[in-house]
Amino acid sequence: MYRSGEMKNLPSQVILIGCGSIGEKYLAYIGSMGVKCVVVDPKKDFISQKFQYKNDLITWISDLSLIPKVFLNTNSVAIIANWGPDHFKTFTSLVSLNIKNFIVEKPIVSKMNHLVALEKIILKKQLSVVINQGWESNHYSESLVKIFDSLDLSEPEMMIVHGGARCIATAGSHYIQVAQRLFKSEPRNVFANLHNNQINPRHSNLSYLQGVLAIEFFPNKYLSVNFSNQSSIEGSVNLYWREAFATIIQNRIVINKLSPTREFADVITRYSTPNTKAYDSFIIEDNFDSSYAIQVLFDKVLTRQQNSLHDLKLHISTTKLLLLSLISNDLQKKISVNHKMPTRYLWKDYRIS
C-alpha cells in the first residue's frame, strides 16, 4: 500500500471518457489528489450532481470535440472507461488529438480487426498504454506464484473456473489473464459453446455470456471457464498439479497434496484424493482498494515501466483469446490461435464490455 507522504506519480491533467460505475472511481481518486480533469459523458448533467464539491477541478462536457485545448497535449493522461464497443473509436480520436498516455478499461476492443489495428497504432506512435485488468494491479497472479514457489509447486497443469451469472467476457477475461501468467506458456487452441442472455446490467445491448470456454496451452495445459446465467453463485477456481489440488474462493486459497508415500505413487493413473493440507490462507494479505489500483495504473503509464510493454502484450493476448472464443462459438468448432479467420468474423462486433 502507499504510505502517508510517499511520492506518487500523478498527471498534471486527465481526460476521463465515461463516468459510469468504473469512471466514478477514477474521478473520486483524481479529485481527491487535486488533479484537474475534463469528464466526457453524454449524461454529464446527471452525473455531475454527485461531484459538485469538486467543480473547481472538474470540467464537464458531452462530446470529445468539446475538450478544452489546454488538455490536448502530450502530458495529459486519457482514461477510456466508456463501453467496450466504443473503445477503439475513442482511442483513435484521442490519438488524432495528440494524446500519448492512455489507461484503458478491459476489454480493450470488441472486434478482432480493431485489436490488430490498435496494437499497430501503439507501436507506430510509441504511445504509453496501460490496460486495467483489475486484479493485476493488486498483484493477484504474482501472489499466487509466490505461494506455489513456497510449496515447491511448479506451473499448474489445469485450471477450472465455475460460477453463476458472471459473464464469460467480463469475469472470464480475468481468468484468461491469470491462466496465461500461471501456466507461463503459449495458448494453442480455443473452443467455446456460449449463449448471450442479454441481461447485462449496464445495457441489454451489451453481451452477457454463459456457457463453456476451453483453451489449450502448450504443453498440454488447460483452462476451462464455465458460467451459468441461471445462477447467482459466485463460484470458485480449481487448480491441478500432478500431486496437488487447490481451491480458490474469493481471496482465499486452500492447497492439499497427495501423500508421497502412498502405494503406486509413481503411476499417474493410480489417482487418489489429496488429503494432506499444505496451505490455507489469503492470496493477497494487504487490503488493496480501488485507490491503490488506480495509482498503480498512473505509475505505469507515466513512468513507462519496462514491464508495461510485456503487460500490454499479455492484455492484447487475453482479448484475442476472448474474441477467438466468440468466433469459435459462431463456427461451432475448435480453432487454432493462428487460425486464418473469414473476413466477416474479423469485423464482427461482439459487444463485449
Residue frames as qw, qx, qy, qz and C-alpha x, y, z in Angstrom:
[[0.000, 0.888, 0.461, 0.000, 0.00, 0.00, 0.00],
 [0.318, 0.604, -0.074, 0.727, 1.09, 3.60, -0.49],
 [0.480, -0.467, -0.503, 0.546, 2.16, 5.08, 2.83],
 [0.045, -0.964, -0.234, 0.114, 1.41, 8.60, 4.00],
 [0.176, -0.858, 0.312, 0.368, 3.88, 11.03, 2.47],
 [0.635, -0.059, 0.647, 0.419, 5.09, 8.55, -0.17],
 [0.128, 0.451, -0.364, -0.804, 5.74, 10.08, -3.59],
 [0.623, 0.427, 0.649, -0.086, 3.10, 9.29, -6.20],
 [0.182, -0.037, 0.556, 0.810, 3.29, 9.74, -9.97],
 [0.289, 0.664, 0.584, -0.367, 0.34, 11.92, -10.92],
 [0.392, 0.475, 0.456, 0.642, -0.60, 13.52, -14.24],
 [0.057, -0.104, -0.124, 0.985, -0.99, 17.28, -14.46],
 [0.555, 0.212, 0.088, -0.799, -4.42, 16.76, -16.01],
 [0.307, 0.075, 0.948, 0.044, -6.73, 13.92, -17.03],
 [0.516, 0.096, -0.345, -0.778, -9.29, 13.35, -19.77],
 [0.333, 0.034, 0.897, -0.289, -11.85, 10.85, -18.45],
 [0.444, 0.051, -0.547, -0.708, -14.09, 9.24, -21.07],
 [0.650, -0.303, -0.654, -0.243, -17.13, 7.70, -19.45],
 [0.107, -0.348, 0.572, -0.735, -18.28, 8.23, -15.88],
 [0.781, -0.281, -0.417, -0.372, -20.32, 5.16, -15.05],
 [0.837, -0.545, -0.023, -0.033, -19.59, 2.82, -12.14],
 [0.826, -0.024, 0.011, 0.563, -15.90, 2.48, -13.12],
 [0.316, 0.600, 0.059, 0.733, -15.38, 6.06, -14.25],
 [0.440, -0.825, -0.081, -0.346, -16.75, 7.36, -10.94],
 [0.843, -0.446, -0.002, 0.299, -13.96, 5.55, -9.06],
 [0.613, 0.256, 0.087, 0.742, -11.34, 7.18, -11.24],
 [0.000, 0.738, 0.145, 0.659, -12.94, 10.59, -10.78],
 [0.645, -0.751, -0.111, -0.086, -13.19, 10.25, -7.00],
 [0.805, -0.285, 0.054, 0.518, -9.46, 9.47, -6.79],
 [0.449, 0.436, 0.177, 0.760, -8.44, 12.15, -9.28],
 [0.220, -0.823, -0.166, -0.497, -10.46, 14.74, -7.36],
 [0.741, -0.659, -0.070, 0.107, -9.00, 13.65, -4.01],
 [0.743, -0.139, 0.131, 0.642, -5.47, 14.16, -5.39],
 [0.020, -0.804, -0.041, 0.593, -6.23, 17.67, -6.66],
 [0.338, -0.075, 0.663, 0.664, -5.73, 16.82, -10.35],
 [0.419, 0.420, -0.026, -0.804, -7.65, 18.78, -12.98],
 [0.327, 0.129, 0.919, 0.176, -9.95, 16.65, -15.09],
 [0.480, 0.203, -0.220, -0.825, -12.30, 17.01, -18.04],
 [0.448, 0.126, 0.865, -0.188, -15.08, 14.43, -17.99],
 [0.356, 0.178, -0.529, -0.750, -16.62, 13.40, -21.31],
 [0.119, 0.238, 0.953, -0.146, -20.01, 11.72, -20.87],
 [0.162, -0.396, -0.561, -0.709, -23.36, 12.21, -22.63],
 [0.504, -0.671, -0.537, -0.090, -25.04, 12.08, -19.21],
 [0.403, 0.228, -0.345, 0.817, -22.87, 14.85, -17.78],
 [0.316, -0.495, 0.011, -0.809, -25.77, 16.85, -16.33],
 [0.846, -0.408, -0.228, -0.257, -26.97, 13.91, -14.25],
 [0.848, -0.058, -0.331, 0.411, -23.56, 12.59, -13.17],
 [0.300, 0.468, -0.239, 0.796, -22.07, 15.99, -12.32],
 [0.528, -0.667, -0.067, -0.521, -24.55, 16.40, -9.45],
 [0.907, -0.340, -0.199, 0.147, -22.60, 13.76, -7.49],
 [0.713, -0.041, -0.068, 0.697, -19.37, 15.74, -7.72],
 [0.041, 0.927, 0.202, 0.313, -20.47, 19.32, -7.13],
 [0.552, -0.804, 0.095, 0.201, -17.92, 19.73, -4.35],
 [0.632, -0.258, 0.427, 0.593, -15.12, 19.34, -6.93],
 [0.491, 0.801, 0.339, 0.039, -16.44, 21.74, -9.55],
 [0.042, -0.924, 0.294, 0.242, -13.26, 23.82, -9.36],
 [0.360, -0.439, 0.769, 0.293, -11.24, 20.84, -10.60],
 [0.445, 0.240, 0.845, 0.173, -13.69, 19.18, -12.98],
 [0.317, 0.342, -0.262, -0.845, -14.92, 20.33, -16.37],
 [0.551, 0.257, 0.777, -0.164, -17.99, 18.51, -17.69],
 [0.338, 0.412, -0.419, -0.735, -18.61, 18.07, -21.43],
 [0.816, 0.189, 0.400, -0.371, -20.74, 15.73, -23.52],
 [0.857, 0.504, 0.076, 0.071, -18.51, 15.07, -26.54],
 [0.765, -0.183, 0.163, 0.596, -14.81, 14.64, -27.42],
 [0.398, 0.590, 0.261, 0.652, -14.99, 17.56, -29.84],
 [0.247, -0.899, -0.118, -0.341, -15.57, 19.90, -26.86],
 [0.792, -0.357, -0.168, 0.467, -12.37, 19.05, -24.96],
 [0.071, -0.980, 0.091, 0.165, -10.62, 22.32, -23.98],
 [0.665, 0.650, -0.305, 0.204, -7.36, 22.85, -25.89],
 [0.197, -0.739, 0.558, -0.323, -5.40, 23.11, -22.66],
 [0.812, -0.228, 0.506, -0.180, -5.98, 19.35, -22.14],
 [0.885, 0.458, 0.076, 0.020, -4.79, 18.39, -25.62],
 [0.150, 0.815, -0.555, 0.066, -1.09, 17.88, -25.05],
 [0.702, 0.248, -0.664, 0.069, 1.39, 15.04, -24.65],
 [0.053, 0.269, -0.729, 0.627, 1.42, 15.35, -20.83],
 [0.669, -0.134, 0.160, -0.713, -2.26, 14.58, -20.35],
 [0.106, -0.047, 0.993, -0.028, -3.49, 11.10, -19.47],
 [0.608, -0.031, -0.283, -0.741, -6.67, 9.85, -21.13],
 [0.295, -0.033, 0.905, -0.306, -8.73, 7.25, -19.29],
 [0.483, 0.005, -0.564, -0.670, -11.09, 5.30, -21.54],
 [0.146, 0.059, 0.879, -0.450, -13.85, 3.95, -19.32],
 [0.616, 0.202, -0.029, -0.761, -16.86, 4.01, -21.63],
 [0.915, 0.101, 0.310, -0.239, -18.48, 0.91, -23.14],
 [0.625, -0.258, 0.634, 0.376, -16.16, -1.66, -24.73],
 [0.591, 0.534, 0.528, 0.295, -17.62, -1.34, -28.27],
 [0.163, 0.979, 0.084, 0.086, -16.75, 2.40, -28.19],
 [0.642, -0.613, 0.217, 0.406, -13.14, 1.98, -27.04],
 [0.645, 0.098, 0.416, 0.633, -11.43, 1.85, -30.43],
 [0.207, 0.784, 0.340, 0.477, -13.20, 4.89, -31.88],
 [0.390, -0.920, -0.032, 0.024, -12.49, 6.82, -28.68],
 [0.725, -0.405, 0.283, 0.480, -8.83, 5.76, -28.72],
 [0.553, 0.312, 0.408, 0.656, -8.19, 6.73, -32.35],
 [0.015, 0.904, 0.274, 0.327, -9.96, 10.07, -31.87],
 [0.501, -0.846, 0.091, 0.155, -7.75, 10.92, -28.89],
 [0.720, -0.139, 0.354, 0.581, -4.60, 9.84, -30.75],
 [0.383, 0.615, 0.373, 0.580, -5.54, 12.26, -33.53],
 [0.209, -0.942, -0.106, -0.239, -5.73, 14.97, -30.85],
 [0.370, 0.637, -0.513, 0.441, -2.09, 14.32, -29.87],
 [0.708, -0.554, 0.302, -0.318, -2.76, 12.36, -26.67],
 [0.461, 0.505, -0.727, 0.066, 0.13, 9.99, -25.86],
 [0.003, -0.175, 0.871, -0.459, -0.76, 8.43, -22.50],
 [0.658, -0.187, -0.366, -0.631, -3.71, 6.07, -22.06],
 [0.246, -0.062, 0.890, -0.379, -5.35, 3.97, -19.37],
 [0.554, 0.006, -0.499, -0.666, -7.96, 1.72, -20.96],
 [0.670, -0.148, 0.549, -0.477, -10.52, -0.43, -19.18],
 [0.058, -0.095, 0.954, 0.279, -10.74, -4.06, -20.29],
 [0.779, 0.125, 0.444, 0.424, -11.72, -5.45, -22.68],
 [0.247, -0.361, 0.257, 0.862, -9.65, -3.21, -24.96],
 [0.360, 0.213, -0.411, -0.810, -11.90, -3.66, -28.00],
 [0.687, 0.146, 0.590, -0.398, -14.82, -5.81, -29.16],
 [0.806, 0.570, -0.035, -0.158, -13.69, -6.54, -32.76],
 [0.867, -0.148, 0.249, 0.405, -10.70, -8.63, -33.86],
 [0.545, 0.587, 0.159, 0.577, -9.69, -6.17, -36.59],
 [0.183, -0.923, 0.050, -0.335, -9.73, -3.32, -34.09],
 [0.785, -0.563, 0.198, 0.165, -7.39, -5.29, -31.83],
 [0.779, 0.171, 0.243, 0.552, -4.85, -5.72, -34.64],
 [0.262, 0.773, 0.136, 0.561, -5.10, -2.05, -35.64],
 [0.452, -0.879, 0.029, -0.146, -4.80, -0.82, -32.04],
 [0.820, -0.381, 0.205, 0.374, -1.55, -2.71, -31.46],
 [0.623, 0.390, 0.240, 0.634, -0.05, -1.27, -34.66],
 [0.012, -0.888, -0.109, -0.446, -1.02, 2.29, -33.69],
 [0.646, -0.757, 0.078, 0.062, 0.51, 1.94, -30.22],
 [0.795, -0.183, 0.268, 0.513, 3.84, 0.71, -31.60],
 [0.477, 0.560, 0.278, 0.618, 3.97, 3.17, -34.51],
 [0.104, -0.866, -0.076, -0.484, 3.12, 6.22, -32.38],
 [0.462, 0.151, -0.630, 0.606, 5.16, 4.99, -29.38],
 [0.480, -0.591, -0.088, -0.642, 2.23, 5.54, -27.06],
 [0.022, 0.176, -0.838, 0.516, 2.18, 4.68, -23.38],
 [0.675, -0.213, -0.324, -0.628, -0.88, 2.45, -22.94],
 [0.054, -0.138, 0.895, -0.420, -1.87, 0.56, -19.79],
 [0.561, -0.282, -0.584, -0.514, -4.90, -1.74, -19.65],
 [0.390, -0.333, 0.564, -0.647, -6.78, -2.03, -16.37],
 [0.586, -0.037, -0.782, -0.208, -7.32, -5.76, -15.97],
 [0.671, -0.602, -0.083, -0.426, -8.34, -5.19, -12.35],
 [0.906, -0.416, 0.011, 0.075, -6.69, -8.00, -10.42],
 [0.778, 0.302, -0.115, 0.539, -3.26, -7.42, -11.94],
 [0.031, 0.745, -0.188, 0.639, -2.95, -4.04, -10.20],
 [0.673, -0.603, 0.242, -0.355, -3.35, -5.92, -6.92],
 [0.083, 0.551, -0.829, 0.036, -0.57, -8.41, -7.78],
 [0.871, -0.077, 0.223, -0.431, -3.01, -11.33, -7.79],
 [0.921, 0.319, -0.220, 0.030, -1.10, -13.67, -10.12],
 [0.320, 0.614, -0.566, 0.448, 2.23, -12.67, -8.62],
 [0.490, -0.437, 0.527, -0.539, 0.94, -13.56, -5.14],
 [0.964, 0.045, 0.088, -0.248, -0.26, -16.97, -6.36],
 [0.745, 0.492, -0.396, 0.213, 3.13, -17.75, -7.91],
 [0.009, -0.592, 0.610, -0.526, 4.87, -16.87, -4.63],
 [0.760, -0.255, 0.392, -0.451, 2.59, -19.27, -2.76],
 [0.961, 0.256, -0.082, -0.070, 3.27, -22.05, -5.26],
 [0.497, 0.606, -0.513, 0.350, 7.03, -21.46, -5.08],
 [0.324, -0.546, 0.570, -0.521, 6.93, -21.68, -1.27],
 [0.848, -0.082, 0.423, -0.309, 5.43, -25.17, -1.61],
 [0.250, -0.358, 0.799, 0.414, 7.80, -26.27, -4.40],
 [0.598, 0.517, 0.603, -0.107, 4.91, -26.42, -6.85],
 [0.275, -0.062, 0.511, 0.812, 5.67, -25.73, -10.49],
 [0.363, 0.070, -0.236, -0.899, 3.16, -24.36, -13.01],
 [0.631, 0.144, 0.616, -0.448, -0.30, -25.97, -12.61],
 [0.225, 0.037, 0.870, 0.438, -1.48, -28.43, -15.27],
 [0.102, -0.528, -0.707, -0.460, -5.11, -27.35, -15.36],
 [0.070, 0.127, 0.365, -0.920, -7.34, -24.50, -14.18],
 [0.134, -0.494, -0.795, -0.325, -11.12, -24.89, -13.93],
 [0.106, 0.040, 0.263, -0.958, -13.37, -21.91, -13.19],
 [0.197, -0.461, -0.803, -0.323, -17.07, -22.29, -12.48],
 [0.010, 0.266, 0.450, -0.853, -19.79, -19.97, -11.25],
 [0.299, 0.667, 0.646, -0.221, -23.12, -18.31, -11.90],
 [0.391, 0.841, 0.310, 0.208, -24.03, -15.18, -13.84],
 [0.452, -0.683, 0.150, 0.554, -20.57, -13.59, -14.01],
 [0.553, 0.808, -0.045, -0.200, -20.20, -13.39, -17.82],
 [0.886, 0.075, 0.197, 0.414, -17.50, -15.15, -19.83],
 [0.445, 0.674, 0.049, 0.588, -16.44, -11.79, -21.31],
 [0.255, -0.867, 0.116, -0.412, -16.49, -9.76, -18.07],
 [0.657, -0.612, 0.429, -0.095, -15.12, -12.03, -15.33],
 [0.958, 0.161, 0.188, 0.145, -13.86, -14.66, -17.76],
 [0.516, 0.760, -0.203, 0.338, -11.19, -12.35, -19.18],
 [0.359, -0.772, 0.457, -0.258, -9.62, -12.07, -15.71],
 [0.857, -0.236, 0.457, -0.026, -9.18, -15.83, -15.55],
 [0.812, 0.535, 0.044, 0.228, -7.73, -16.00, -19.07],
 [0.166, 0.855, -0.350, 0.344, -5.15, -13.44, -17.97],
 [0.586, -0.592, 0.508, -0.220, -4.37, -15.30, -14.73],
 [0.955, 0.084, 0.280, 0.040, -4.04, -18.63, -16.58],
 [0.653, 0.685, -0.147, 0.289, -1.51, -17.15, -19.00],
 [0.077, -0.793, 0.479, -0.368, 0.59, -15.89, -16.10],
 [0.734, -0.403, 0.500, -0.223, 0.36, -19.14, -14.11],
 [0.944, 0.240, 0.217, 0.062, 0.93, -21.55, -17.00],
 [0.214, -0.733, 0.446, 0.466, 3.82, -19.47, -18.38],
 [0.425, 0.031, 0.794, 0.434, 3.16, -20.95, -21.80],
 [0.211, 0.171, -0.363, -0.891, 1.58, -20.01, -25.11],
 [0.675, 0.279, 0.461, -0.504, -2.08, -20.75, -25.96],
 [0.208, -0.127, 0.855, 0.458, -2.67, -23.26, -28.76],
 [0.162, -0.348, -0.776, -0.501, -6.38, -23.88, -29.38],
 [0.277, 0.057, 0.384, -0.879, -9.71, -22.37, -28.33],
 [0.234, -0.345, -0.825, -0.380, -13.18, -23.85, -28.20],
 [0.180, 0.088, 0.463, -0.863, -16.39, -22.32, -26.82],
 [0.176, -0.483, -0.788, -0.339, -20.09, -23.01, -26.60],
 [0.084, -0.180, -0.368, 0.908, -21.70, -19.78, -25.43],
 [0.034, -0.676, -0.669, -0.306, -25.08, -18.09, -25.20],
 [0.084, 0.120, -0.164, 0.976, -25.92, -14.42, -24.69],
 [0.112, -0.581, -0.791, 0.157, -28.97, -13.86, -22.48],
 [0.076, 0.565, 0.188, 0.800, -28.84, -10.06, -22.91],
 [0.549, -0.740, -0.387, 0.022, -29.04, -9.47, -19.16],
 [0.517, 0.161, -0.223, 0.810, -26.05, -7.12, -18.90],
 [0.238, -0.730, -0.504, 0.396, -26.94, -4.68, -16.07],
 [0.192, -0.402, 0.142, 0.884, -25.33, -1.78, -17.94],
 [0.502, 0.409, -0.171, -0.743, -27.42, -2.22, -21.11],
 [0.832, 0.158, 0.506, -0.162, -29.24, -5.09, -22.80],
 [0.653, 0.736, -0.160, -0.085, -27.36, -4.24, -26.00],
 [0.051, 0.685, -0.717, 0.116, -24.12, -5.45, -24.38],
 [0.730, 0.070, -0.673, -0.092, -23.20, -9.15, -24.24],
 [0.487, -0.489, 0.573, -0.442, -23.54, -11.18, -21.05],
 [0.657, 0.310, -0.642, -0.246, -22.31, -14.66, -21.87],
 [0.740, -0.339, 0.520, -0.259, -22.92, -18.01, -20.24],
 [0.908, 0.360, -0.189, -0.099, -21.58, -21.39, -21.30],
 [0.855, -0.338, 0.247, 0.307, -18.21, -23.10, -21.59],
 [0.367, 0.867, -0.338, 0.002, -14.87, -21.68, -22.76],
 [0.901, -0.276, 0.236, 0.237, -11.87, -24.02, -23.11],
 [0.322, 0.868, -0.378, -0.019, -8.30, -23.03, -24.02],
 [0.957, -0.088, 0.028, 0.276, -5.44, -25.47, -24.58],
 [0.046, -0.922, 0.378, 0.072, -1.95, -24.21, -23.81],
 [0.739, 0.392, -0.509, 0.203, 1.45, -25.71, -24.65],
 [0.361, 0.152, -0.869, -0.303, 2.35, -28.31, -23.49],
 [0.484, -0.332, -0.797, -0.141, -0.96, -30.00, -22.57],
 [0.072, -0.227, -0.560, 0.794, -2.19, -27.41, -20.10],
 [0.104, -0.525, -0.711, -0.456, -5.88, -26.48, -19.97],
 [0.132, 0.104, 0.359, -0.918, -8.14, -23.63, -18.87],
 [0.153, -0.475, -0.796, -0.343, -11.89, -24.16, -18.64],
 [0.141, 0.047, 0.310, -0.939, -14.35, -21.38, -17.70],
 [0.201, -0.400, -0.856, -0.257, -17.96, -22.38, -17.00],
 [0.136, 0.110, 0.351, -0.920, -20.64, -19.83, -16.12],
 [0.029, -0.499, -0.842, -0.205, -24.42, -20.13, -15.92],
 [0.126, -0.249, -0.029, -0.960, -26.76, -17.15, -16.20],
 [0.643, -0.449, -0.473, -0.401, -29.35, -19.19, -14.28],
 [0.731, -0.409, -0.415, 0.355, -27.38, -18.97, -11.04],
 [0.083, -0.938, 0.100, -0.320, -26.33, -16.19, -8.65],
 [0.851, -0.450, 0.083, 0.257, -23.49, -18.22, -7.12],
 [0.001, 0.893, -0.391, -0.224, -20.07, -16.55, -7.27],
 [0.932, 0.309, -0.187, 0.044, -18.32, -19.87, -7.76],
 [0.615, -0.654, 0.392, 0.203, -14.71, -20.94, -7.33],
 [0.507, 0.689, -0.507, -0.107, -11.46, -21.91, -9.07],
 [0.915, -0.278, 0.284, 0.064, -9.73, -25.28, -9.00],
 [0.287, 0.768, -0.563, -0.098, -6.07, -25.79, -9.88],
 [0.991, -0.076, 0.107, -0.010, -4.49, -29.19, -10.57],
 [0.085, 0.702, -0.704, -0.070, -0.90, -30.37, -10.33],
 [0.630, 0.132, -0.760, -0.091, 0.24, -33.99, -10.53],
 [0.483, -0.159, -0.761, 0.404, 0.45, -34.25, -6.75],
 [0.056, -0.289, -0.451, 0.842, -1.61, -31.28, -5.51],
 [0.025, -0.628, -0.664, -0.406, -5.02, -29.65, -5.79],
 [0.110, -0.140, -0.296, 0.938, -6.10, -26.09, -4.93],
 [0.014, -0.733, -0.658, -0.170, -9.46, -24.44, -4.38],
 [0.164, 0.004, -0.099, 0.982, -9.80, -20.66, -4.58],
 [0.109, -0.759, -0.631, -0.120, -12.91, -18.91, -3.24],
 [0.075, -0.994, -0.065, -0.052, -12.74, -15.12, -3.32],
 [0.165, 0.840, -0.467, 0.220, -9.37, -14.19, -1.77],
 [0.618, -0.479, 0.597, -0.181, -8.69, -17.50, -0.02],
 [0.671, 0.401, -0.595, -0.186, -6.76, -20.48, -1.34],
 [0.762, -0.373, 0.496, -0.185, -6.58, -23.99, 0.13],
 [0.539, 0.523, -0.639, -0.165, -3.98, -26.42, -1.25],
 [0.845, -0.288, 0.415, -0.176, -3.97, -30.13, -0.50],
 [0.268, 0.580, -0.741, -0.208, -1.34, -32.64, -1.57],
 [0.940, -0.010, -0.305, -0.151, -1.25, -36.39, -2.13],
 [0.701, -0.609, 0.366, 0.062, 0.86, -38.45, 0.26],
 [0.350, 0.698, -0.600, -0.174, 4.29, -39.06, -1.31],
 [0.173, -0.315, 0.923, -0.134, 4.46, -42.45, 0.44],
 [0.783, 0.197, 0.274, -0.522, 1.20, -43.79, -0.99],
 [0.665, 0.003, 0.718, 0.206, 1.22, -47.04, -2.90],
 [0.549, 0.473, 0.536, 0.433, 1.92, -46.73, -6.66],
 [0.075, -0.839, -0.100, 0.530, 2.85, -43.04, -6.29],
 [0.203, -0.421, 0.556, 0.687, 4.92, -43.29, -9.47],
 [0.193, 0.326, 0.839, 0.391, 1.96, -44.42, -11.61],
 [0.130, -0.006, -0.057, -0.990, -0.02, -41.44, -12.95],
 [0.517, -0.245, -0.555, -0.604, -3.24, -43.44, -13.46],
 [0.496, -0.371, -0.733, 0.282, -3.37, -44.54, -9.81],
 [0.099, -0.570, -0.018, -0.815, -5.34, -41.44, -8.74],
 [0.433, -0.396, -0.700, 0.407, -6.28, -40.64, -5.17],
 [0.184, -0.910, -0.293, -0.228, -7.81, -37.90, -3.02],
 [0.388, 0.407, -0.374, 0.737, -5.35, -35.26, -1.78],
 [0.578, -0.711, -0.370, -0.150, -5.92, -35.10, 1.97],
 [0.632, -0.314, -0.200, 0.680, -2.69, -33.54, 3.30],
 [0.076, 0.975, 0.209, 0.023, -3.31, -29.82, 3.80],
 [0.685, 0.097, 0.009, 0.722, -0.29, -27.84, 2.61],
 [0.130, 0.043, -0.022, 0.990, -1.66, -24.28, 2.63],
 [0.125, -0.719, -0.674, -0.117, -4.75, -22.39, 3.78],
 [0.257, -0.515, -0.180, 0.797, -4.64, -18.61, 3.78],
 [0.343, 0.849, 0.179, -0.359, -5.38, -15.40, 1.88],
 [0.737, 0.432, 0.227, 0.468, -3.91, -14.82, -1.56],
 [0.236, 0.609, -0.061, 0.755, -3.46, -11.08, -1.05],
 [0.464, -0.381, -0.597, 0.532, -2.71, -10.11, 2.54],
 [0.080, -0.171, -0.117, 0.975, -2.93, -6.34, 2.13],
 [0.276, 0.663, 0.633, -0.290, -6.31, -4.66, 1.90],
 [0.210, -0.017, 0.433, 0.876, -5.89, -3.18, -1.59],
 [0.317, 0.668, 0.507, -0.443, -8.62, -0.78, -2.63],
 [0.571, 0.707, 0.351, 0.225, -9.54, 0.96, -5.88],
 [0.025, -0.981, 0.176, 0.078, -7.37, 3.99, -5.00],
 [0.540, -0.506, 0.608, 0.288, -4.29, 1.80, -4.77],
 [0.676, 0.297, 0.616, 0.274, -5.12, 0.10, -8.09],
 [0.361, 0.907, 0.196, 0.091, -5.64, 3.44, -9.85],
 [0.209, -0.891, 0.362, 0.174, -2.33, 4.79, -8.52],
 [0.659, -0.196, 0.654, 0.316, -0.55, 1.68, -9.84],
 [0.585, 0.615, 0.473, 0.234, -2.03, 2.42, -13.27],
 [0.106, 0.993, -0.056, -0.006, -0.85, 6.05, -13.15],
 [0.485, -0.654, 0.518, 0.261, 2.64, 4.90, -12.13],
 [0.690, 0.099, 0.638, 0.327, 2.82, 2.53, -15.08],
 [0.483, 0.755, 0.382, 0.224, 1.53, 4.91, -17.73],
 [0.006, -0.995, 0.098, -0.002, 3.60, 7.92, -16.61],
 [0.413, -0.687, 0.567, 0.191, 6.92, 6.19, -15.97],
 [0.751, 0.481, -0.381, -0.243, 6.69, 3.81, -18.95],
 [0.616, -0.486, 0.613, -0.089, 7.93, 0.96, -16.76],
 [0.089, 0.417, -0.836, -0.346, 9.93, -1.73, -18.54],
 [0.187, 0.144, 0.970, -0.059, 7.36, -4.41, -17.82],
 [0.431, 0.468, 0.283, -0.718, 4.49, -2.27, -19.14],
 [0.465, 0.420, -0.541, -0.562, 5.02, -3.37, -22.76],
 [0.163, 0.058, -0.985, 0.009, 5.05, -7.02, -21.67],
 [0.236, 0.336, 0.712, -0.569, 1.85, -6.43, -19.69],
 [0.463, 0.478, -0.078, -0.742, 0.26, -4.73, -22.71],
 [0.389, 0.280, -0.790, -0.382, 1.09, -7.68, -24.96],
 [0.023, -0.120, -0.959, 0.256, -0.42, -10.02, -22.37],
 [0.351, 0.438, 0.434, -0.705, -3.60, -7.93, -22.26],
 [0.473, 0.440, -0.407, -0.646, -3.78, -7.98, -26.05],
 [0.253, 0.130, -0.951, -0.120, -3.34, -11.77, -25.99],
 [0.165, 0.256, 0.806, -0.507, -6.12, -12.05, -23.39],
 [0.466, 0.490, 0.133, -0.724, -8.51, -10.02, -25.54],
 [0.397, 0.369, -0.695, -0.473, -7.53, -12.04, -28.61],
 [0.094, -0.024, -0.990, 0.101, -8.33, -15.31, -26.82],
 [0.300, 0.390, 0.592, -0.638, -11.65, -13.90, -25.65],
 [0.497, 0.512, -0.174, -0.679, -12.60, -12.83, -29.19],
 [0.287, 0.272, -0.876, -0.275, -11.39, -16.18, -30.58],
 [0.145, 0.168, 0.917, -0.332, -13.74, -17.94, -28.17],
 [0.451, 0.516, 0.307, -0.660, -16.66, -15.94, -29.56],
 [0.453, 0.493, -0.535, -0.516, -15.59, -16.76, -33.12],
 [0.077, 0.130, -0.988, 0.016, -15.24, -20.44, -32.14],
 [0.343, 0.333, 0.707, -0.521, -18.78, -20.32, -30.80],
 [0.517, 0.558, -0.076, -0.645, -20.02, -18.88, -34.11],
 [0.429, 0.440, -0.724, -0.314, -18.16, -21.54, -36.10],
 [0.888, -0.248, 0.194, -0.335, -19.03, -24.27, -33.57],
 [0.929, 0.191, -0.206, 0.242, -15.59, -25.80, -33.81],
 [0.650, -0.595, 0.104, 0.461, -12.19, -25.71, -32.16],
 [0.510, 0.832, -0.034, 0.216, -9.89, -23.15, -33.74],
 [0.740, -0.028, -0.146, 0.656, -6.15, -22.59, -33.60],
 [0.246, -0.768, -0.130, 0.577, -4.82, -19.37, -32.13],
 [0.141, -0.423, 0.468, 0.763, -3.21, -18.74, -35.51],
 [0.429, 0.468, 0.767, 0.095, -6.34, -19.70, -37.46],
 [0.054, 0.006, 0.348, 0.936, -7.00, -17.59, -40.56],
 [0.257, 0.462, 0.641, -0.556, -10.41, -16.04, -39.97],
 [0.250, 0.612, 0.614, 0.431, -13.12, -15.39, -42.54],
 [0.155, 0.298, -0.002, 0.942, -13.35, -11.62, -43.01],
 [0.443, -0.601, -0.351, -0.565, -16.86, -11.37, -41.60],
 [0.743, -0.535, -0.358, 0.183, -15.66, -12.58, -38.20],
 [0.529, 0.011, -0.143, 0.836, -12.73, -10.18, -38.14],
 [0.056, -0.304, -0.103, -0.945, -15.16, -7.26, -38.49],
 [0.505, -0.557, -0.610, -0.251, -17.95, -8.62, -36.29],
 [0.140, -0.494, 0.396, -0.762, -18.70, -6.54, -33.18],
 [0.514, -0.216, -0.825, 0.092, -19.21, -8.93, -30.27],
 [0.372, -0.705, -0.125, -0.591, -20.44, -6.14, -27.96],
 [0.738, -0.313, -0.472, 0.368, -18.28, -7.18, -25.02],
 [0.013, -0.749, 0.131, -0.649, -17.77, -4.65, -22.26]]
